[in-house]
Amino acid sequence: MVYNTSGKKNSSDCASFKDKNTAMKHEIDPKSRMHSAEHLLNQTMVRMFNCSRCFSAHIEKKKSKCDYHFDRSLTEKETREIEKRVNDVIKTDMPVTEEYMTREEARTYFKLDRVPEDAGGELRIVRIGDYDACSCIGQHVNSLREIGAFRIVSSSFDSGVLRIRYKTAQPAKPQGLSNEQ
């Protein structure tokens, strides 16, 4: 069975209305936005440079970073292209879903070298539409529009490691919702 990442069968449950004038508050956890953006950044790096996903990530509310085994610094043009591609994917507003499969089944589809052996026999797979899928234990948004805009703050290269630091902007509130709810 496939669920959205909040565990609900239907993500529209998040925006239910008490009456026509009062909407239930729906705040998106900043770390969920950043973690979901990490998935998009990883898949974009894989597609653009044929490299592996990051080997280390530090996800925070305000700014996050990913480290990649790489052979050089990024050019300014490459940095802007990564941003553009990630933001283009965000605009598609694909759903973020999860499913569970056995470790043996997951091994046929995914690289599991970062999954501890004691993680159990069943693994959680997070899918972002048809763009990305991997084993993951983190919290995520329900759909990509919840991430907001993605921006690379800086990147650096040292001793075979490319570090990309990024931020996300608070997404626009859906029409009909306000901070006063």
C-alpha positions in Angstrom: 0.0 0.0 0.0 1.2 3.5 -0.8 0.7 6.4 1.6 1.7 10.0 1.6 4.5 10.7 4.0 2.2 11.9 6.8 0.8 8.3 7.0 -2.6 9.4 5.6 -4.1 7.7 2.6 -5.2 11.1 1.1 -3.2 14.2 1.5 -6.2 16.4 1.0 -7.1 15.6 4.6 -4.6 18.2 5.7 -6.6 21.2 4.5 -10.1 20.3 5.9 -12.4 23.2 6.7 -14.4 23.7 9.9 -16.8 26.0 8.1 -16.6 28.2 5.0 -14.8 31.0 6.8 -12.3 29.1 9.1 -9.5 26.8 7.8 -7.6 24.5 9.9 -3.9 25.6 10.3 -1.5 23.7 8.2 2.1 24.5 9.0 4.8 22.6 7.2 7.8 21.7 9.3 10.9 23.4 7.9 13.1 20.3 8.3 10.5 18.3 6.3 10.8 20.9 3.5 14.6 20.8 3.7 14.8 17.0 3.8 12.5 16.7 0.8 14.6 19.3 -1.1 17.7 17.1 -0.3 16.1 14.3 -2.2 15.5 16.6 -5.2 19.1 17.9 -5.0 20.5 14.4 -4.8 18.5 13.1 -7.9 19.5 16.3 -9.8 23.2 15.7 -9.1 22.8 12.1 -10.2 21.1 13.1 -13.4 23.4 16.0 -14.3 26.8 14.5 -13.2 26.2 10.8 -13.1 27.5 10.8 -9.5 26.2 9.1 -6.4 23.8 10.6 -4.0 25.4 12.6 -1.2 27.4 10.6 1.3 26.7 13.0 4.1 23.9 15.5 4.8 23.2 17.9 7.6 19.6 19.0 7.5 18.6 22.1 9.5 15.6 24.4 9.5 17.4 27.5 8.0 20.2 26.1 5.9 21.3 22.6 5.0 24.3 21.0 3.3 25.1 17.9 1.3 28.6 16.4 0.6 29.3 14.5 -2.6 32.4 12.6 -3.8 33.3 14.7 -6.7 36.4 15.7 -8.8 36.1 19.5 -8.9 34.3 22.7 -7.9 31.0 23.6 -9.6 31.0 26.4 -12.1 28.5 29.3 -11.6 26.6 28.1 -14.6 26.3 24.6 -13.2 25.2 26.0 -9.8 22.4 28.0 -11.5 21.4 25.0 -13.6 21.1 22.8 -10.5 18.9 25.4 -8.9 16.8 25.7 -12.0 16.2 22.0 -12.4 15.3 21.5 -8.7 12.9 24.5 -8.9 11.4 23.1 -12.1 10.7 19.8 -10.4 9.2 21.6 -7.4 6.8 23.4 -9.7 5.5 20.0 -11.0 4.0 19.6 -7.5 4.4 15.8 -7.6 3.2 13.8 -4.6 5.6 12.5 -2.0 4.6 8.9 -1.0 6.0 6.0 0.9 5.8 2.3 0.6 7.4 -0.6 2.3 9.3 -3.5 0.8 11.6 -6.2 2.0 15.3 -5.5 2.2 15.8 -8.2 -0.5 13.3 -6.6 -2.9 14.7 -3.1 -2.2 18.2 -4.3 -3.0 17.1 -5.1 -6.5 16.1 -1.4 -7.1 18.2 0.7 -4.7 21.7 1.2 -3.4 21.4 0.2 0.3 25.0 0.8 1.4 24.0 3.5 3.9 21.1 1.4 5.4 22.3 -0.3 8.6 22.0 -4.1 8.7 20.0 -3.9 11.9 17.4 -1.6 10.3 15.1 -4.7 9.9 13.8 -6.8 7.1 11.3 -4.2 5.8 12.4 -0.8 4.5 10.5 2.4 3.9 10.9 3.7 0.4 10.1 7.4 -0.2 9.0 8.3 -3.8 8.8 11.7 -5.2 6.5 11.2 -8.2 8.5 9.6 -10.9 11.6 11.7 -10.2 13.2 10.1 -7.2 12.9 7.1 -4.9 15.2 5.8 -2.1 15.1 4.1 1.3 14.7 6.8 3.9 13.6 7.3 7.5 13.2 11.1 7.4 10.1 13.3 7.5 8.9 14.8 4.2 6.3 17.1 2.7 3.2 15.6 1.1 3.6 17.4 -2.2 6.5 19.4 -3.7 4.7 22.8 -3.6 5.2 22.6 0.2 8.9 23.0 -0.3 8.9 26.5 -1.7 11.8 27.9 -3.7 15.2 26.2 -3.6 18.4 28.2 -3.6 22.0 27.2 -3.4 23.7 29.5 -0.9 27.2 28.3 -1.7 29.4 25.4 -2.7 33.0 24.5 -2.0 35.4 21.8 -3.0 38.2 20.3 -1.0 40.0 16.9 -1.2 37.5 15.2 -3.4 34.5 16.5 -1.5 31.9 18.9 -3.1 29.8 20.6 -0.4 26.6 22.3 -1.5 24.8 24.5 1.0 21.2 25.4 0.3 18.0 27.0 1.6 14.3 26.8 0.8 11.9 29.7 0.9 8.6 29.5 2.8 6.0 28.5 0.2 3.1 30.8 -0.5 0.0 29.9 1.5 -2.9 28.3 -0.4 -5.7 30.8 -1.1 -8.2 31.0 1.7 -5.6 30.4 4.5 -4.1 33.1 6.6 -1.8 33.3 9.6 -4.8 34.4 11.8 -6.5 31.0 11.6 
